[in-house]
Amino acid sequence: PCLASILQGKNKARGLPILRHRLIWLIGCCGHCISDTKTALEVLVSVISDDSHPENDIAVRLAAVDALTAILNIHFDLIDVFYHHLEQLISSKYRLVDDCAEISSRAQILSCISLLLVHVVAAGRKLDDATANATVGPLPALWDASVEQNILLRRDVLSVL
């Protein structure tokens, strides 16, 4: 709860982005032993989705994507935590892809989107039309850009499809 209050901005003390980055990194490292995984996921989703927050710079949001991936690789029963925010979460991740210049960061984000979709399908859920459009809409541009940047990025685009 203390980490959640700091990361969600409920605490009046303003933390530096480096502190936020380290706290999110800690969540990712300790995802297997966090008892309140639901709160951890809610915090990560809010950090990834709120790119207007001045303390959620690219490094902080990338750390949140990494931590989210780590937790999703361990826990397969948490779809309800982020399912109702899926369209917003995917759209935020694509904005983060646009903000990143490094190929490895872009691939990391696309892999996380793919993992989210695997969790949706594994839970027997379906994507609504808006979420499906948010998921596949940016892919043609990423596909075309991957020729100039790195052909291996196409693997991640295909994985999302």
C-alpha positions as a Markdown table, in Angstrom:
| # | Residue | x | y | z |
|---|---|---|---|---|
| 1 | Pro | 0.0 | 0.0 | 0.0 |
| 2 | Cys | 2.8 | 2.4 | 0.7 |
| 3 | Leu | 4.4 | 1.9 | -2.7 |
| 4 | Ala | 1.0 | 2.3 | -4.3 |
| 5 | Ser | 0.4 | 5.6 | -2.6 |
| 6 | Ile | 3.8 | 6.9 | -3.7 |
| 7 | Leu | 3.5 | 5.7 | -7.3 |
| 8 | Gln | -0.2 | 6.7 | -7.8 |
| 9 | Gly | 0.6 | 10.2 | -6.5 |
| 10 | Lys | -1.6 | 9.9 | -3.3 |
| 11 | Asn | 1.4 | 10.9 | -1.2 |
| 12 | Lys | 1.9 | 14.6 | -1.0 |
| 13 | Ala | 5.7 | 14.3 | -1.3 |
| 14 | Arg | 6.7 | 14.5 | -4.9 |
| 15 | Gly | 9.1 | 11.7 | -5.8 |
| 16 | Leu | 11.8 | 12.0 | -8.4 |
| 17 | Pro | 11.4 | 9.9 | -11.6 |
| 18 | Ile | 14.5 | 7.9 | -10.5 |
| 19 | Leu | 12.7 | 6.9 | -7.3 |
| 20 | Arg | 9.6 | 6.0 | -9.2 |
| 21 | His | 11.7 | 4.0 | -11.6 |
| 22 | Arg | 13.4 | 2.1 | -8.8 |
| 23 | Leu | 10.1 | 1.3 | -7.0 |
| 24 | Ile | 8.6 | 0.0 | -10.2 |
| 25 | Trp | 11.8 | -2.0 | -10.9 |
| 26 | Leu | 11.4 | -3.5 | -7.4 |
| 27 | Ile | 7.8 | -4.5 | -8.1 |
| 28 | Gly | 9.0 | -6.3 | -11.2 |
| 29 | Cys | 11.8 | -8.1 | -9.4 |
| 30 | Cys | 9.6 | -9.1 | -6.5 |
| 31 | Gly | 6.4 | -10.0 | -8.5 |
| 32 | His | 6.6 | -13.6 | -7.4 |
| 33 | Cys | 6.4 | -12.8 | -3.7 |
| 34 | Ile | 4.1 | -9.8 | -3.7 |
| 35 | Ser | 1.0 | -10.8 | -1.7 |
| 36 | Asp | -1.3 | -8.0 | -3.2 |
| 37 | Thr | -0.6 | -8.6 | -6.9 |
| 38 | Lys | -3.8 | -6.9 | -7.8 |
| 39 | Thr | -2.7 | -3.6 | -6.3 |
| 40 | Ala | 0.7 | -3.9 | -8.0 |
| 41 | Leu | -0.9 | -4.5 | -11.4 |
| 42 | Glu | -3.2 | -1.5 | -10.9 |
| 43 | Val | -0.2 | 0.7 | -10.1 |
| 44 | Leu | 1.6 | -0.5 | -13.2 |
| 45 | Val | -1.4 | 0.0 | -15.4 |
| 46 | Ser | -1.9 | 3.5 | -14.0 |
| 47 | Val | 1.8 | 4.4 | -14.6 |
| 48 | Ile | 1.8 | 3.1 | -18.2 |
| 49 | Ser | -1.5 | 4.7 | -19.0 |
| 50 | Asp | -0.8 | 8.2 | -17.5 |
| 51 | Asp | 1.8 | 9.5 | -19.9 |
| 52 | Ser | 0.8 | 13.1 | -19.1 |
| 53 | His | 2.1 | 12.8 | -15.5 |
| 54 | Pro | 5.4 | 14.7 | -15.4 |
| 55 | Glu | 7.1 | 12.0 | -13.3 |
| 56 | Asn | 6.1 | 9.2 | -15.7 |
| 57 | Asp | 8.9 | 9.8 | -18.2 |
| 58 | Ile | 9.9 | 7.2 | -20.8 |
| 59 | Ala | 12.2 | 5.3 | -18.5 |
| 60 | Val | 9.5 | 5.0 | -15.8 |
| 61 | Arg | 6.9 | 3.8 | -18.3 |
| 62 | Leu | 9.4 | 1.3 | -19.8 |
| 63 | Ala | 10.2 | 0.0 | -16.3 |
| 64 | Ala | 6.4 | -0.4 | -15.7 |
| 65 | Val | 6.1 | -2.4 | -19.0 |
| 66 | Asp | 9.0 | -4.6 | -17.9 |
| 67 | Ala | 7.4 | -5.1 | -14.4 |
| 68 | Leu | 4.0 | -5.8 | -15.9 |
| 69 | Thr | 5.6 | -8.4 | -18.2 |
| 70 | Ala | 7.3 | -10.0 | -15.3 |
| 71 | Ile | 4.1 | -10.3 | -13.2 |
| 72 | Leu | 2.1 | -11.6 | -16.2 |
| 73 | Asn | 4.7 | -14.3 | -16.8 |
| 74 | Ile | 4.1 | -15.5 | -13.2 |
| 75 | His | 0.4 | -14.9 | -12.6 |
| 76 | Phe | -2.1 | -16.1 | -15.2 |
| 77 | Asp | -5.3 | -15.3 | -13.2 |
| 78 | Leu | -5.2 | -11.5 | -13.1 |
| 79 | Ile | -7.1 | -10.7 | -16.3 |
| 80 | Asp | -9.9 | -9.0 | -14.4 |
| 81 | Val | -7.5 | -6.4 | -13.0 |
| 82 | Phe | -6.7 | -4.9 | -16.4 |
| 83 | Tyr | -9.4 | -6.3 | -18.8 |
| 84 | His | -11.7 | -3.2 | -18.4 |
| 85 | His | -8.7 | -0.9 | -19.1 |
| 86 | Leu | -7.3 | -3.0 | -22.0 |
| 87 | Glu | -8.0 | -0.5 | -24.8 |
| 88 | Gln | -6.5 | 2.4 | -22.8 |
| 89 | Leu | -3.5 | 0.2 | -21.8 |
| 90 | Ile | -2.8 | -0.9 | -25.3 |
| 91 | Ser | -3.2 | 2.6 | -26.8 |
| 92 | Ser | -0.8 | 3.9 | -24.1 |
| 93 | Lys | 1.8 | 1.2 | -25.0 |
| 94 | Tyr | 1.6 | 2.2 | -28.6 |
| 95 | Arg | 2.2 | 5.8 | -27.7 |
| 96 | Leu | 5.2 | 4.6 | -25.7 |
| 97 | Val | 6.4 | 2.7 | -28.8 |
| 98 | Asp | 6.3 | 6.0 | -30.7 |
| 99 | Asp | 8.2 | 7.8 | -28.0 |
| 100 | Cys | 11.0 | 5.2 | -27.9 |
| 101 | Ala | 13.9 | 5.3 | -30.3 |
| 102 | Glu | 15.6 | 2.1 | -29.4 |
| 103 | Ile | 14.6 | -1.1 | -31.2 |
| 104 | Ser | 14.9 | -3.2 | -28.1 |
| 105 | Ser | 12.5 | -1.0 | -26.1 |
| 106 | Arg | 10.0 | -1.0 | -29.0 |
| 107 | Ala | 10.3 | -4.8 | -29.2 |
| 108 | Gln | 9.8 | -5.1 | -25.4 |
| 109 | Ile | 6.6 | -3.1 | -25.5 |
| 110 | Leu | 5.2 | -5.1 | -28.4 |
| 111 | Ser | 6.0 | -8.3 | -26.6 |
| 112 | Cys | 4.1 | -7.1 | -23.6 |
| 113 | Ile | 1.1 | -6.2 | -25.8 |
| 114 | Ser | 1.2 | -9.8 | -27.2 |
| 115 | Leu | 1.4 | -11.2 | -23.7 |
| 116 | Leu | -1.6 | -9.2 | -22.6 |
| 117 | Leu | -3.5 | -10.6 | -25.6 |
| 118 | Val | -2.4 | -14.2 | -24.7 |
| 119 | His | -3.9 | -13.6 | -21.2 |
| 120 | Val | -7.2 | -12.4 | -22.7 |
| 121 | Val | -7.5 | -15.4 | -24.9 |
| 122 | Ala | -6.4 | -17.9 | -22.2 |
| 123 | Ala | -9.1 | -16.5 | -19.9 |
| 124 | Gly | -11.7 | -17.1 | -22.6 |
| 125 | Arg | -12.4 | -13.4 | -23.0 |
| 126 | Lys | -13.0 | -11.6 | -26.3 |
| 127 | Leu | -11.8 | -8.2 | -27.5 |
| 128 | Asp | -14.5 | -5.6 | -28.2 |
| 129 | Asp | -14.3 | -3.7 | -31.5 |
| 130 | Ala | -12.7 | -0.6 | -30.0 |
| 131 | Thr | -9.9 | -2.7 | -28.3 |
| 132 | Ala | -9.4 | -4.7 | -31.5 |
| 133 | Asn | -9.0 | -1.6 | -33.5 |
| 134 | Ala | -6.7 | 0.0 | -31.0 |
| 135 | Thr | -4.6 | -3.2 | -31.1 |
| 136 | Val | -4.2 | -3.6 | -34.9 |
| 137 | Gly | -4.5 | 0.0 | -36.0 |
| 138 | Pro | -0.9 | 1.0 | -35.4 |
| 139 | Leu | 0.6 | -2.3 | -36.8 |
| 140 | Pro | 0.8 | -1.4 | -40.5 |
| 141 | Ala | 2.9 | 1.7 | -39.7 |
| 142 | Leu | 5.1 | -0.3 | -37.4 |
| 143 | Trp | 5.5 | -3.0 | -40.1 |
| 144 | Asp | 6.6 | -0.5 | -42.7 |
| 145 | Ala | 8.9 | 1.3 | -40.2 |
| 146 | Ser | 10.5 | -2.0 | -39.2 |
| 147 | Val | 12.2 | -2.4 | -42.7 |
| 148 | Glu | 14.1 | 0.8 | -42.1 |
| 149 | Gln | 14.8 | 0.2 | -38.4 |
| 150 | Asn | 15.2 | -3.5 | -37.8 |
| 151 | Ile | 13.6 | -6.4 | -39.6 |
| 152 | Leu | 13.4 | -8.4 | -36.3 |
| 153 | Leu | 10.7 | -5.9 | -35.1 |
| 154 | Arg | 8.4 | -7.5 | -37.7 |
| 155 | Arg | 8.5 | -10.7 | -35.5 |
| 156 | Asp | 6.9 | -8.7 | -32.7 |
| 157 | Val | 4.3 | -7.1 | -35.0 |
| 158 | Leu | 3.3 | -10.6 | -36.2 |
| 159 | Ser | 3.2 | -11.8 | -32.6 |
| 160 | Val | 0.6 | -9.2 | -31.8 |
| 161 | Leu | -1.5 | -10.2 | -34.8 |
